[in-house]
């Protein structure tokens, strides 16, 4: 799932900042915090755009499909075109 999200952003022309929780010494704690933020839904991957919590893969894909992802990326300054 994480690979699919990274690929989507790269194909859109965005260079995402990625935190690999399995490689971070504090990764387990961050994963628990994200789990609580999302209301006990699957926490990984979690996407923030411009500091705003978007959600997990289903929310990102839904916003991509309904056309709200690109404008949100532009508004955050993550996409220039």
C-alpha distance (Angstrom), angle and dihedral (degrees) to the residues before:
residue distance angle dihedral
X1 . . .
X2 3.80 . .
X3 3.80 90.4 .
X4 3.82 91.1 52.7
X5 3.81 92.5 52.0
X6 3.82 92.6 47.0
X7 3.79 90.1 48.9
X8 3.80 92.6 49.3
X9 3.79 92.1 53.1
X10 3.79 93.1 45.3
X11 3.82 91.1 49.9
X12 3.80 88.6 51.9
X13 3.81 89.3 53.6
X14 3.79 96.9 -105.2
X15 3.80 123.0 133.7
X16 3.80 101.1 -146.8
X17 3.77 122.7 -153.9
X18 3.79 103.9 -128.4
X19 3.78 127.5 -162.6
X20 3.79 111.7 -161.1
X21 3.80 100.9 -151.7
X22 3.78 93.4 -170.0
X23 3.82 88.5 60.8
X24 3.81 97.4 43.3
X25 3.82 119.7 88.8
X26 3.83 88.4 -138.1
X27 3.79 93.3 43.2
X28 3.81 97.1 110.7
X29 3.79 91.6 53.1
X30 3.79 91.9 47.3
X31 3.80 90.1 49.4
X32 3.82 91.3 52.4
X33 3.82 90.6 49.1
X34 3.82 91.4 50.1
X35 3.79 90.2 47.9
X36 3.82 89.3 56.2
X37 3.82 92.5 45.1
X38 3.79 90.9 54.5
X39 3.79 94.6 48.2
X40 3.80 97.7 -106.2
X41 3.80 94.5 -54.1
X42 3.82 120.5 134.2
X43 3.78 103.1 -64.1
X44 3.78 105.9 -160.8
X45 2.99 123.7 108.0
X46 3.79 100.8 27.0
X47 3.78 120.4 177.6
X48 3.78 128.8 -151.8
X49 3.80 119.8 -175.6
X50 3.77 117.5 -165.9
X51 3.80 89.7 -12.5
X52 3.81 92.0 -55.2
X53 3.79 119.8 120.9
X54 3.80 108.8 -119.7
X55 3.77 97.2 173.4
X56 3.75 139.0 -127.9
X57 3.79 129.4 -33.4
X58 3.81 95.8 -73.0
X59 3.82 92.1 56.6
X60 3.81 92.8 46.1
X61 3.80 92.9 49.0
X62 3.80 91.6 45.9
X63 3.81 90.9 52.8
X64 3.80 90.0 47.2
X65 3.80 91.5 51.5
X66 3.80 95.1 45.4
X67 3.80 91.9 48.2
X68 3.81 100.4 -113.5
X69 3.82 98.8 107.4
X70 3.81 99.0 73.7
X71 3.83 94.7 47.9
X72 3.80 89.4 48.6
X73 3.82 90.6 51.0
X74 3.82 90.5 49.0
X75 3.78 91.9 48.7
X76 3.82 90.2 51.8
X77 3.81 91.1 50.0
X78 3.80 92.6 -116.2
X79 3.79 93.7 116.2
X80 3.78 123.8 43.1
X81 3.80 103.6 -172.0
